């Protein structure tokens, strides 16, 4: 307690400098300790540190004008989804850590035949009918927070009357340059009421990068694959979101430190969802976009 009393006697600028080395959630908690902390936590010095280095660029790219009188208010504004680049991207900060998340809208994705109204239509991508389903998105690692584990998620809905979406496994993948590869597979399953079928087993076969480079065939490898399948069957592959949409995880990757600070150190993250093997007609899938967010 004596140590805290001494800490309370420090100049406010010193307290602000110390708090800025923590996290947004820790800063808010510390303001409950002493009155000096409450004043220090409100300072721009603290919240400037929690904002990403390119926050001014994000503000300038916003579709709407942001109103704020302090860096803390700006931070809280950016914790809510912010449409940027004419609405093709949505950006927000994770409130607890300040790490970046992005939602690539359907317009920012590469979707086979999406420009043809016979197959897809509307602002979100609504699949009318096709036998070739392929959705791709990409983002630069330099846009993301460093030293952060990310997950990539296809955000979608399955409409009433959907058909053909569970005829064959869809292939999922996330690639980061030539270093990280994450692949998997899953069914988009519906029951008779066209809701997500939680009674059927949804397969999500995670393939580690080391396994991608080895050939299968012996009993030992087969046993390892069976163990992996038993583990991943516990994962809730398709889940409902708080915003009313559903999502399926395409993969995960770790975004390390950007060394050198140049364009050469930036890699491209490629995300993919495709079902091109069955040639069955399918329809009723609504795609909002692909979200890339910190994974815990």
C-alpha positions as CSV (number, residue, x, y, z in Angstrom):
1,X,0.0,0.0,0.0
2,X,2.9,2.3,0.8
3,X,4.2,1.7,-2.7
4,X,0.9,2.8,-4.2
5,X,0.8,5.9,-2.0
6,X,4.3,6.8,-3.3
7,X,3.1,6.1,-6.9
8,X,0.2,8.5,-6.3
9,X,2.6,11.3,-5.5
10,X,4.3,11.1,-8.9
11,X,3.7,14.0,-11.4
12,X,0.7,13.4,-13.6
13,X,3.0,13.3,-16.7
14,X,5.0,10.5,-15.2
15,X,1.8,8.5,-14.4
16,X,0.5,9.1,-17.9
17,X,3.8,7.8,-19.4
18,X,3.7,4.7,-17.3
19,X,0.0,4.0,-18.0
20,X,0.7,4.4,-21.8
21,X,3.0,1.3,-21.6
22,X,0.0,-0.9,-20.5
23,X,-3.2,-1.6,-22.5
24,X,-6.5,0.3,-22.9
25,X,-8.3,-2.1,-20.5
26,X,-5.5,-1.8,-17.9
27,X,-5.6,2.0,-18.2
28,X,-9.3,2.1,-17.5
29,X,-8.9,-0.2,-14.5
30,X,-6.0,1.9,-13.1
31,X,-8.3,5.0,-13.1
32,X,-10.3,3.3,-10.4
33,X,-7.3,3.2,-8.0
34,X,-6.5,6.9,-7.3
35,X,-7.8,10.3,-8.4
36,X,-4.4,11.1,-9.9
37,X,-4.8,8.0,-12.1
38,X,-8.2,9.2,-13.3
39,X,-6.8,12.5,-14.6
40,X,-3.7,10.8,-16.1
41,X,-5.8,8.2,-18.0
42,X,-7.7,10.9,-19.8
43,X,-4.5,12.5,-21.2
44,X,-3.8,12.4,-24.9
45,X,-0.3,11.0,-24.1
46,X,-1.9,7.8,-23.0
47,X,-4.4,7.3,-25.8
48,X,-2.0,8.4,-28.5
49,X,0.0,5.4,-27.6
50,X,-3.0,3.1,-27.8
51,X,-3.9,4.3,-31.3
52,X,-2.3,2.7,-34.3
53,X,0.5,4.6,-36.0
54,X,-1.7,5.2,-39.1
55,X,-4.8,6.4,-37.3
56,X,-4.8,9.7,-39.1
57,X,-4.8,7.9,-42.4
58,X,-7.8,5.8,-41.2
59,X,-9.7,9.0,-40.2
60,X,-9.0,10.6,-43.6
61,X,-10.3,7.5,-45.5
62,X,-13.5,7.4,-43.4
63,X,-16.8,7.6,-45.4
64,X,-18.3,9.7,-42.6
65,X,-16.7,12.6,-40.6
66,X,-15.6,11.6,-37.1
67,X,-16.3,14.0,-34.3
68,X,-13.9,13.8,-31.3
69,X,-12.3,16.3,-28.9
70,X,-9.6,14.0,-27.4
71,X,-7.5,11.0,-28.4
72,X,-9.5,8.9,-26.0
73,X,-12.7,9.8,-27.8
74,X,-11.1,9.0,-31.1
75,X,-10.0,5.6,-29.8
76,X,-13.5,4.8,-28.7
77,X,-14.9,6.0,-32.1
78,X,-12.5,3.6,-33.8
79,X,-13.7,0.7,-31.7
80,X,-16.9,0.8,-33.6
81,X,-16.8,-0.4,-37.3
82,X,-15.7,2.5,-39.5
83,X,-16.4,2.4,-43.2
84,X,-13.4,3.4,-45.3
85,X,-12.3,3.5,-48.9
86,X,-15.8,4.2,-50.2
87,X,-17.3,1.4,-48.1
88,X,-15.3,-1.4,-49.6
89,X,-13.6,-1.9,-46.2
90,X,-14.7,-1.7,-42.6
91,X,-12.1,-1.0,-39.9
92,X,-12.2,-1.1,-36.1
93,X,-10.0,-1.5,-33.1
94,X,-10.2,-4.2,-30.5
95,X,-11.3,-2.3,-27.4
96,X,-9.2,-4.3,-24.9
97,X,-5.9,-4.1,-26.8
98,X,-6.2,-1.5,-29.6
99,X,-5.3,-4.2,-32.2
100,X,-6.8,-3.7,-35.7
101,X,-9.6,-5.7,-37.4
102,X,-10.9,-5.4,-41.0
103,X,-13.9,-6.6,-42.8
104,X,-13.4,-6.8,-46.6
105,X,-16.9,-6.3,-48.1
106,X,-18.2,-8.4,-50.9
107,X,-17.2,-5.7,-53.3
108,X,-13.6,-6.0,-52.2
109,X,-13.6,-9.8,-52.8
110,X,-12.9,-11.8,-55.9
111,X,-16.1,-14.0,-56.4
112,X,-16.4,-16.1,-59.5
113,X,-19.0,-14.5,-61.8
114,X,-20.1,-12.0,-59.2
115,X,-20.4,-9.3,-61.9
116,X,-23.1,-11.4,-63.7
117,X,-26.6,-10.8,-62.3
118,X,-27.6,-14.2,-63.5
119,X,-25.4,-15.7,-60.7
120,X,-25.0,-13.0,-58.0
121,X,-26.7,-9.7,-57.2
122,X,-27.1,-6.8,-54.7
123,X,-24.6,-4.9,-52.5
124,X,-23.8,-8.0,-50.5
125,X,-23.1,-11.0,-52.7
126,X,-26.3,-13.1,-53.0
127,X,-25.8,-16.4,-54.8
128,X,-28.7,-17.1,-57.2
129,X,-27.3,-20.2,-58.8
130,X,-23.9,-21.5,-59.9
131,X,-21.9,-24.8,-60.0
132,X,-18.6,-23.1,-59.3
133,X,-18.3,-21.4,-55.9
134,X,-15.0,-19.6,-55.3
135,X,-14.5,-16.6,-53.0
136,X,-11.1,-15.0,-52.5
137,X,-9.8,-12.1,-50.5
138,X,-6.5,-10.6,-49.8
139,X,-4.9,-8.1,-47.4
140,X,-1.4,-6.8,-46.7
141,X,0.3,-7.7,-43.5
142,X,1.4,-4.0,-43.1
143,X,-2.3,-3.1,-42.6
144,X,-2.5,-5.3,-39.5
145,X,-1.2,-5.1,-36.0
146,X,2.3,-6.6,-35.5
147,X,3.0,-9.5,-33.2
148,X,-0.6,-10.6,-33.3
149,X,-2.4,-13.9,-34.1
150,X,-5.2,-13.4,-36.6
151,X,-8.2,-15.4,-37.7
152,X,-9.9,-15.0,-41.1
153,X,-13.6,-15.6,-41.3
154,X,-16.1,-15.7,-44.1
155,X,-19.2,-13.8,-42.9
156,X,-22.4,-15.1,-44.6
157,X,-26.0,-16.2,-44.3
158,X,-27.9,-19.1,-45.7
159,X,-31.2,-18.1,-47.1
160,X,-34.5,-19.9,-46.9
161,X,-34.7,-22.3,-49.9
162,X,-30.9,-22.6,-50.2
163,X,-29.8,-25.7,-52.1
164,X,-26.6,-27.6,-53.1
165,X,-24.4,-26.0,-50.4
166,X,-23.9,-29.3,-48.6
167,X,-23.3,-31.4,-51.7
168,X,-19.5,-31.4,-51.3
169,X,-16.9,-30.1,-48.8
170,X,-15.7,-26.6,-49.4
171,X,-12.0,-26.0,-49.4
172,X,-10.7,-23.4,-47.0
173,X,-7.2,-21.8,-47.0
174,X,-5.2,-18.9,-45.7
175,X,-1.7,-18.2,-47.1
176,X,0.8,-15.6,-46.0
177,X,3.5,-15.1,-48.5
178,X,5.4,-18.4,-48.9
179,X,5.9,-19.1,-45.2
180,X,2.5,-19.8,-43.6
181,X,-0.2,-22.1,-45.0
182,X,-3.4,-23.1,-43.3
183,X,-5.9,-25.3,-45.0
184,X,-9.1,-27.0,-44.0
185,X,-12.5,-28.1,-45.3
186,X,-16.1,-27.8,-44.1
187,X,-19.7,-28.3,-45.2
188,X,-22.3,-25.6,-45.3
189,X,-25.1,-27.6,-43.8
190,X,-28.8,-26.8,-43.6
191,X,-31.7,-28.7,-42.1
192,X,-35.2,-28.9,-43.4
193,X,-36.0,-25.5,-42.0
194,X,-32.9,-24.0,-43.7
195,X,-31.1,-23.3,-40.4
196,X,-27.6,-24.4,-39.5
197,X,-27.7,-28.1,-38.8
198,X,-25.9,-28.6,-35.5
199,X,-26.9,-32.3,-35.4
200,X,-24.6,-33.2,-38.3
201,X,-20.9,-33.5,-37.9
202,X,-19.1,-30.5,-39.5
203,X,-15.7,-31.6,-40.6
204,X,-12.9,-29.1,-40.3
205,X,-9.6,-30.8,-41.1
206,X,-6.8,-28.5,-40.1
207,X,-3.6,-29.2,-42.0
208,X,-0.4,-28.0,-40.3
209,X,2.3,-26.6,-42.6
210,X,4.6,-29.5,-41.7
211,X,2.0,-32.0,-42.9
212,X,1.6,-30.2,-46.2
213,X,5.2,-31.1,-47.1
214,X,5.0,-34.7,-46.2
215,X,3.4,-37.6,-48.0
216,X,0.9,-39.9,-46.3
217,X,0.5,-43.6,-46.6
218,X,1.9,-45.4,-43.6
219,X,-0.1,-46.4,-40.5
220,X,1.6,-43.9,-38.3
221,X,0.6,-41.0,-40.4
222,X,-2.9,-42.3,-40.6
223,X,-3.1,-42.5,-36.8
224,X,-1.9,-38.9,-36.5
225,X,-4.6,-37.8,-39.0
226,X,-7.3,-39.6,-37.1
227,X,-6.1,-37.9,-33.9
228,X,-6.2,-34.5,-35.6
229,X,-9.7,-35.2,-36.9
230,X,-10.8,-36.1,-33.3
231,X,-9.4,-32.8,-32.1
232,X,-10.9,-30.5,-34.8
233,X,-14.4,-32.1,-34.6
234,X,-14.8,-30.2,-31.3
235,X,-14.3,-26.9,-33.1
236,X,-17.5,-24.9,-33.8
237,X,-16.7,-24.3,-37.5
238,X,-19.9,-22.4,-38.4
239,X,-21.3,-20.2,-35.7
240,X,-23.8,-17.4,-35.3
241,X,-22.5,-13.9,-34.7
242,X,-23.9,-11.2,-32.4
243,X,-24.8,-9.1,-35.5
244,X,-27.1,-11.8,-36.8
245,X,-24.8,-13.1,-39.5
246,X,-22.9,-16.5,-39.5
247,X,-19.2,-17.1,-39.9
248,X,-16.9,-19.9,-40.9
249,X,-13.2,-19.7,-40.0
250,X,-11.1,-19.9,-43.1
251,X,-7.8,-20.1,-41.2
252,X,-5.4,-18.4,-39.0
253,X,-1.9,-16.8,-39.2
254,X,0.6,-14.9,-37.1
255,X,1.5,-11.4,-38.1
256,X,5.0,-10.8,-36.9
257,X,7.1,-7.7,-36.4
258,X,7.5,-5.6,-39.6
259,X,11.3,-5.6,-39.9
260,X,13.0,-3.0,-41.9
261,X,9.8,-0.9,-42.3
262,X,9.9,-1.1,-46.1
263,X,7.5,-2.5,-48.7
264,X,9.8,-5.6,-49.1
265,X,8.9,-6.7,-45.6
266,X,5.1,-6.6,-46.3
267,X,3.5,-9.8,-47.3
268,X,0.1,-10.6,-48.8
269,X,-2.4,-12.7,-47.0
270,X,-4.6,-14.7,-49.4
271,X,-7.9,-16.1,-48.1
272,X,-10.0,-18.6,-50.0
273,X,-13.4,-20.5,-49.8
274,X,-14.2,-22.7,-52.7
275,X,-16.3,-25.6,-53.8
276,X,-15.5,-26.5,-57.4
277,X,-15.4,-30.3,-57.4
278,X,-19.0,-31.4,-57.4
279,X,-20.4,-29.3,-60.2
280,X,-23.8,-29.4,-58.5
281,X,-25.9,-26.3,-58.8
282,X,-26.0,-24.3,-55.6
283,X,-27.8,-21.2,-54.4
284,X,-29.0,-19.2,-51.4
285,X,-25.6,-18.2,-50.0
286,X,-25.4,-14.5,-48.9
287,X,-21.8,-13.2,-48.5
288,X,-21.2,-10.0,-46.5
289,X,-17.4,-10.3,-46.7
290,X,-14.3,-11.7,-45.0
291,X,-13.3,-10.5,-41.6
292,X,-9.7,-10.5,-40.4
293,X,-9.5,-10.0,-36.6
294,X,-7.2,-10.8,-33.6
295,X,-7.7,-14.3,-32.3
296,X,-7.4,-15.3,-28.7
